Amino acid sequence: MKKFVSIILALALALGICGAVAESEALPAYTWNGEDPYWAAVINYMEGQYFGITADEGGVIIPTPILIKVEQNKDETEATVYGNFWVFAYARNGKILEMTAATENPGVMKLEKKDGKWTVVSAEFAGDGEDYMNDIKRFANGDEALIEEYLRTTGATEDSYLPQYQRAAVVLYVDGNKLDIEAYQEPGNDPVSVTD
């Protein structure tokens, strides 16, 4: 009888371990499959550095830029992109992507078009503390409407764009990789569905 109980216990432990391994299976890497040429350039740039954010083992980093405004020069070979270049890291917990890290990076990027493709050639981002708001004002060059748009990307205002962009980025990632993820969740908040 003792041997039988030991075998059942060993089997239960093995199944539990197998279940844990399946739940923490590594998430596929993020890839951008959209058609917008500015987004493609921005995300390509962001994927090279992620602003110091790293994902837990088996996790994923999803860049979530909010492009506020794009200005092109007359011959359409140069462009300036104003935005907040958010990055989120997630780990899988069952059918939920749990956010493990995030960083916002309001800034401005300069792009050049070569051979029909846009590439980021320079980028500048707001500093911390007092520099944060001063830099945003400098990026906007005194344009109050543009400053207001920057503030709506921070997540700190009631009319923030951030929740809809964050959800859209996760939905595209989940759908694009045919994952059985049902929601994502920030620490201390309720899960946000990505299935409806």
Secondary structure, 3 states (H helix, E strand, C coil): CHHHHHHHHHHHHHHHHHHHHHHCCCCCCCCCCCCCHHHHHHHHHHHCCHHHCCCCCCCEEEEEEEEEEEEECCCCCEEEEEEEEEEEEEEEECCEEEEEEEECCEEEEEEEEECCEEEEEEEEECCCCHHHHHHHHHHHCCCHHHHHHHHCCCCCCCCCCHHHHHHHHHHHHHHHCCCCCCEEECCCCCCEECCC
